Amino acid sequence: MDYINRLAKDAQSSVESLVSAPKLTLYYFDIQGPAEPARLALTIGGIEFTDKRVTFDEMKAMRERGELKGGGQVPQLHIGDQVLSQSNAIATYCSKLAGLYPSDPLAAARVDEIIQFITEDVRSRCIYPTMRVDDADEKAKMRKTLAEEQLPEKFKLLEKMMDSTYCCGDALTLADFYVYGLLNWIGMNTLDGVPHTIILEYKKLTKLVVTLNNHPKIKAWNAEKNKKLPWYEPGV
């Protein structure tokens, strides 16, 4: 009888938790960008949220009304009457809600390690400088170096950091969404002078792309939200 009572109590607590869960609204532009890891985490976790896509003018209007906290820009997550800014903080919060962020301190640090590698070592130090150059010849030269030297070096390091199919352990974590987002950005040929084929030279990275493309919830999400994905399908 005590066991049955405990089960009933646990079930009631779960229902109350779902009922009392705050409403989530994620604001960002109509692109993947830094909001996509959070979107994927909530989607895979089956957590209801409003995916609010805004224009640049709408973001400016929100700022003028004092609706943008933190850095005064999007992405921004409204959690009931609370507001969370900064994309990494938002993604971490969402992945914890979805059970996609380890509770073990070292395992969590491994996830953070790969996220920081993607955001700092690859994006900030390698890719972004090539986006700030106006001179066409200089940009082409930098993109050539990016494609032939910098990215191959970083991709080799990244593959050494990855455990197997996934980045950290044998299941999806937030780290996989950051890598997936980077590879999709490059894979869609967004960066002039950086061909998507460089990704296909790395077996682990290619396998991660295919694995996430075929995840039922990600596949459905991309079909609805990201019409240019998948950029790669084996045999196609």
N, C-alpha and C positions, 0 to 999 in steps of 0.2 A: 504494500500500500504506500509506504514511504517513497519507493522508487517511482510509482505512478504519479504521486503528488509532485515529486521533483520534476518529472517530465512535463507535467501540466504547467508548473511554474515557469520552466524554461521556455515553453511554447508561448506563454502569455508575455513573457519578457521580450521575446523576439517580435511578437505582434506590436507591442507597445513601442519598441524601438523603431519599427518601420513607420508606424503612425506618427511618431514624434520627430522623425528625421526632418531636418530643415530642407526647405526648397532650394535647389541649386540652379543658378543661372550663370553660364559661362559666356562672357563677352569677348569677341575677337573679330578680326576681319574675315572675309570669305575666302581664306586660304588656309593651308595646313599650319605652317609656321610654328611658333613656340607654344601654341595652345593645343596642338594635336596630341602630344603625349597624355595630357589630362583628358581630352575627349575620348581617346582610345581606352584609357584606364576605366573611366566611368561606363563606357559602352560594354567592355568585356565583363566588368563587375556587375552588370545589370542594374546599375544605379540610375534612377531617373534624373534627368537634368534638362534644362532648356539650353539649346545650342543657339545662342543669339549672335548672329553675324551682323556686324555694323560697318558702315562706310567710314572713311577718314573724317568727313564732315560731321557725321553722327558722333564720332569719338570726341571731336572738338566741342560739340554742343554739350556732351556729357561732362567734359572738363569744366566748361563755363558754368554749368549748373552745380558744380562741386560734387559730382557723382563718382569721380575717379579718384581713388585714394592712392597711397603709396607714391609711385613715380608719376602719377597723373596720366597713365596710358593703359592700353589694353595689351595683353589679356588681363581680365579681372574676373574673379569668381565671387558671386554673391551667395552667401550661405545664410539663408533666412535674412536677418537684419544685419549680418556681419559682412564685411567686404575684405577679400584677400587679394593682394596684388603680387606681382613678380611671378613669372612663368614657372620657375623651378619650384617655388613654394607651393604654387597651385597644383602642379603635377604630383608632387610628393604627397600632398594632402589627399588628392583624388585616388592615388594608387594605394594609400593606406586604407581608405574607405573600401576599395575594391579587393583588398587582400593581395595586392601585387607588389607590396613593399615588405621586405623581410623584417621580422621582429628581432632576430638575432643581430647584435651590434656589428659583428664583423661582416656578416652577409649583407647588411644594410650599407656598410662602408664600401663593399665591393660594387654595389649598385651605384652609389654616389661617385665612386672612382671613374666608372665608365661614363656616367653622365657628365662629369666635369671634363673628361678627356674630349668628349664630343663638343661640348659648348665652348670650352676654352682652347684646347690644343688644336682642334680642327677648324671649328667655325671662326672663332675670334682671331686666332693667330695666323691661320692660313687662308681662309676663304674671304673673310670680310675686308682685309686690305685690298684685295683685287676689285672690290665693289666700290671703292672710294676714289678710284683713279678716273679722271676725265679723258686724258689723252688716249686715243684708240690704240696707237702703237705700243705704248707702255702697258696698257691693260692686256693686250694680246700677249705680250712678253711674259707678264706675270701669270696669266692663265696657263701658258705653256709650262711654266715652272711648276704651277700648282698641279697640273694634270700628270706631268712626267716625273716629278720629283717629290713634292710635298705630300700629296694624297697617297701615292704608293707607300711612302715611308710610314704614314699614319695608319694606313690600312693593315700593314704588316704588324704593327704594334697592337692594333685593336684585335686582330685575330689571335694573337698570343694571349691577350687578356680574356678572351671568350672561353667558356668551359666546353661547350659542344654545340648543339643546335641553338641554344639560347646563350645569352651573354653571361648570366650568373646562375649556375645550378642547372637543374633539369626541367625548369618551368619558367613561364613568362614572368618577367618583372618589369618595372618601370624603365630599366636600362635598355631593354629591347626596343621600346618605343622611341627612345632618343636616337638609337642607331638606325632604326627603320625610317624615321623622319629624315635624317641626313641622307641616307641612301636613296630615298624617293626624290628628294630635292635634286640630287645630282642625276639620278636615273631618268628624270623627266626632261633632261637636257636644258635645265633652267640656266645653267652657267655657260655662256658662250666659250668655246674653246676647251671645254671639259666634257669629253664624250662619256656616255653612260657605260660604255664597254669596259672602262677601267675597273668597274665594280665586279664584273663577271670574271675577272682574273683571280678573284679571291673566293675560294670555295665556301668558307664559313659565312662570309657576308652574303653571298648569293643564296645560300641555303636559308639564312635567316629571312631574307626578303620573300622567298617562295613560301616558307612556313607561315609567316604572318599574312601574306596575301591569301592563303588558303584557310586561315582561321575563320570559321563560319561567321562570327560576329564582325570581324574586321572586313571580311569579304562583303558582307551586307552593308556595312558602314561606307566602304569605299564606293560601292555601286550607287549609293544614294548621294554621298557628299563629295567624293573625289573622282570625278569622271575620267581623269587622266591616268588613273591607276587601275590595274597594275601596269607598270611600264615594262615589266619583264615576265614572261611565262615560258617555262622550258618547252622546247619543241615548237614554239610559235614564231 
